[in-house]
Amino acid sequence: MAANMVLRIKLGPFVSFEIEGENCEEICQSLKGFEQLNERIDAMCSDLAERVYPDGMTAQQTGQEEAT
């Protein structure tokens, strides 16, 4: 009996991906490049954060967001 597996990963409000396979081995093979993808996403998000907060975030800004 064949089963179909779908793995959905949401990395943020605009970034997500889906992997589909017949078994865990196929899913694992598909995820081999995940480290590279993770590094690229991290670089993209870091670049975006640097553009939005060019001076970095202060502890006061972080505290205000948590209080809201």
C-alpha positions in Angstrom: 0.0 0.0 0.0 1.6 3.3 -1.1 1.3 6.4 1.0 1.8 9.9 -0.1 3.5 12.3 2.4 3.5 16.1 2.2 5.7 18.2 4.3 4.9 21.9 4.4 7.2 24.4 6.0 6.4 28.0 6.6 9.4 30.2 7.1 7.6 33.5 7.3 4.6 35.4 6.1 5.9 35.3 2.5 8.2 32.3 2.4 7.1 28.7 2.5 7.7 25.5 0.7 6.2 22.0 0.3 7.9 18.7 -0.3 6.0 15.6 -1.4 7.1 12.1 -1.5 6.1 8.4 -1.3 8.1 7.6 1.9 10.5 9.1 4.4 13.5 8.3 2.3 12.2 10.4 -0.6 11.5 13.3 1.8 15.0 13.0 3.3 16.6 13.1 -0.1 14.6 16.2 -0.9 15.8 17.9 2.2 19.5 17.3 1.6 19.7 20.8 0.1 17.8 22.4 3.0 20.9 23.7 4.7 21.8 25.7 1.7 18.2 27.0 1.5 18.3 27.8 5.2 21.5 29.9 4.7 20.0 31.8 1.8 16.8 32.5 3.6 18.8 33.7 6.7 20.9 36.0 4.5 17.7 37.4 2.8 16.0 38.0 6.2 19.1 39.5 7.7 19.5 41.9 4.8 15.9 42.9 5.1 16.2 43.5 8.9 19.3 45.6 8.3 17.4 47.7 5.8 14.4 48.1 8.0 16.5 48.8 11.2 19.8 50.3 9.9 20.8 51.2 13.5 19.8 47.8 14.9 17.0 47.2 17.4 17.5 48.5 20.9 16.3 46.8 24.1 13.7 49.5 24.5 12.2 48.9 21.1 12.0 45.1 21.8 10.3 45.8 25.2 7.8 48.0 23.6 6.8 45.4 21.0 6.4 42.7 23.7 4.2 45.0 25.9 1.9 45.7 23.0 
